[in-house]
Amino acid sequence: MWLGKFLDLEEDINELRSKIEKQIFTNIKKSKLTPLEFTIIETIFNYQQISGYDLIYILNNHFAGTWEAQSGTIYPILSKLKRDGFLLIKKVRSPLGPIKKVYSLTEAGEELLKIKVNKNFLDQLTFIENFLTELSSVYIHSLPEEFREESIKEVQEMLKKTINNVITTLPSTVAFKIICKECGTELKRKGAKYCENCGNALYSSESSV
């Protein structure tokens, strides 16, 4: 969840041009991204390459019911990001046979993502802290007054559990690994479509896109 109507990339592009060969940015055709576009780029980065079908499934898990990603919204954005130089598209054959399109970041798209997150990481943490505080306060005040004092402790425990989940998951996330939801096996992200332990599909479906 990113603040601001658009994320301005012009300064980052100029900064990176002094560090990386200029030609990798020649295909970047826009200097601003919407928060949803940036979230899609983050998701593709963390999965290295992914089909549009699986991206929608993962985004809906990400937004946890607060917003629903649909094909009519996501596929036009993917096409636009590809046209603007952020994404690559290739066709691959899944283990089940059907050919499907998978999306990955261009070198320029990956470098822009990393520098934007690096420069805004602490601000985003502060935003999340403020959001959790405000959300918790509103939730507690929405309860009958006689339950509020007791609910404070419950909310504190829920927040501790949430932060602990982030801390616990972080090492495998940084290592670009994914966890099989069926058996709990930890796998490296690259090329992983099925769990090597139980054979469970790691994403929602291997159907063609």
N, C-alpha and C positions, 0 to 999 in steps of 0.2 A: 504494500500500500504506500504510494508515493504522494507527497504533498505537491500542490501546484497544479494548475491546469495543463501546462506543458513543461517538459524538462528541456531546458535550453542546452544544446550540445555544441554551440559554435565555439565557445571558449575552450572546451575540451578538445575539439577537433584541431584548433590552432596549436594547443599545447602539445598534442600528440604528434603533429606534423614535424615538430622540432626533434622528436625522439625516434620516429619510425619513418621508413621510406615513404615519401609523399604519395607514391602511386597507389598505395592500398586504399587511400581515401577518395580516389577519383570517382568511384561509383556511388559515394554517399550523396544523395540528392536532397536531403532535408536536414535541418539543423535543430528541429524541435520534435519531441516525442510526447505523446499523451501518457499518463500514468499506466493505462492498460497496455499500450504498446511496450512500455518499458518492462512491465511485469511479464509479458510474453517473452521478451528477449531474455530476461533473467531465468525464466523457466527452461527455455531451450538451452541456455548455457549450462544449467545444472544437470540436464539429461543428455547433453552433447548432441544427440540427434533424436528426433521424435516425430511421429506422425501427427497430423492435425487432429485425428480422432482421440489419440491419447493425450494430446495437449489440452483439449477441451475437458477431458475427464480429470486431469491433474489440476487445472484451473478451478474446476468446481469443488474439488477437495480443498484447494487453497482458500477459496472465498467462503467455504463452510456454510453455504446457504444464504449468505448476505447478498449474493448476486449470482445469477446463473449464466455461465458462458454457453453460447449456442453457435451452431455452425454458421448461421447467417451473419453473425457478428465476427467470429474469429477468422474464418477463411478469407474474407476480404482484407482484413488487417494483415494476415500472413502474405497475401499477394502484394499488398502495398509495401510492406517491409522488405520483401524480396526486390521489388522494383526500385526501392530507394537505396539499395545496396547493403542492407543489414543482414539478409538471410540468403542461404543457398538452398536449393531444392533438388533432390535427386530421387529417382525411383529405385526401390529395392524390393527383393523378394523375401517375404517373411518365412519363418520355418514351416508355416502351414500352407505355403504355396502362393497366395495372391500377391500381385505386385502392388505396392503402395508408395505414396510420396512421403518422404521424410524431410524435415527441416533442420538446418544447422546454421550457426552464425558464420558470417564472413570474418576474416581477420580484423577488418575495421570495426565490425559490429561488436566483436568480443573485446577489443581494446577500449572502445568507447564505454562499454558497460563497466569494465573494471575501473576505469578512471573516475567515472561518475559515482559509483558506489564508494570508492575510496575517499572521494572528496566530501561525500554527504553522509558517511556512516554514523558519526556521532550525532549529527542533527536528526537522523532518522530514529536513532535509539531514544533521544529526548522526546521526539514526537510520540513514539510508542509508549513511553513512560507516562506522558501527559494523557494520552488517550486512555490507557488502562486505569489511571487514577480517576478521570472524569466518568468513564463508563461504570466503574465500581461504585462511585458515589451516587450516581443516578439510580443504579440498580438497588442499592441499599435504601435510598429514600422512596423507592417505589413500593417498598414493603410496609405492612402495617407497623405502626410505631413500636408496638410491644415486641416485635421480632427483630428490630434493627440492631440492637446491641449484640445479640447472638449472631446475627448474619455477618457482622464485621469479621468475626473470627473465621467463619466459613469462607468468606471471600478471600481473606488473607491466605488461607490454606489452598484455595483454588489458584491464586496467583503464584504461590510458591511452587505448586505442582506444574504450572505452565512454564515458569522460568526454568525449573529443573529439567523439564522435557527438552527445552531448547539446549541447555548445557549438555545433557546426556547425548542428544542427537548430533551435536555439532561436530565431534571428531569424524564420524562416518560421512557427514555432509561435506566437510572440507576435503576428505579423501575421495570425494566423488563416488561414494558407494550408495547403494540402495538396499533396503531391507525387504525381504520377501514377507508379505503380510500373512502368508499361509503358514510358514514354518519358522520365520524369524532369522533365516540365514542372511548374512551380510554379503553383498556382492559389489564388485566394482562396477561403475556405471557404464564403461565403454563396451558397446556391443551387447549388453545384457538385455535380453528380451524375456527369457524364461529363467526361473530359479534352477541353478545347477544341482540343488539338493532334492527338491520335490517336484520340479517340472512345472510349477504354477506360473501362469502368465504374469509378468511383473506389472503390466499395465492393464487397462480395462478390456482391451480386445486386440486381436491381431488381424482384424478385418481390413480390407483394402480401403484406401481413401482416395 
